[in-house]
């Protein structure tokens, strides 16, 4: 009995170690940026995710209007820029499975040669966010600083 429990524990630890899921770096989570534009709100916390040897951070975007407004949007472009560079992520069919109007977008954690990261730049310097989306009738854009 003890032997089979030990084998199960070993198997579970191996499965966990081989997972490709992003694991957050262990640190106290805190918000380092929160701001709103006309249509969108953006929140960044200091969580760093690591997967397959690469590091990422996330921005939570929340649409401030009625989430049903996004039903006929074909794509939304989320662009974020810091002093270290700009990254753009496009969400196609954004309304699919998004009844809340919230999006969690993952970006590469850019770092300079001295270890200064995009999260450091967001917290200590600035973050500029551009969001663009369109329906068949009209194009929209929002800026968050």
PyMOL commands that set and color helices and strands:
alter all, ss='L'
color gray80, all
select helices_A, chain A and resi 2-17+67-72+118-124
alter helices_A, ss='H'
color red, helices_A
select strands_A, chain A and resi 23-24+31-36+40-45+49-51+54-63+75-82+85-92+102-108+128-134+139-144
alter strands_A, ss='S'
color yellow, strands_A
deselect
rebuild
show_as cartoon
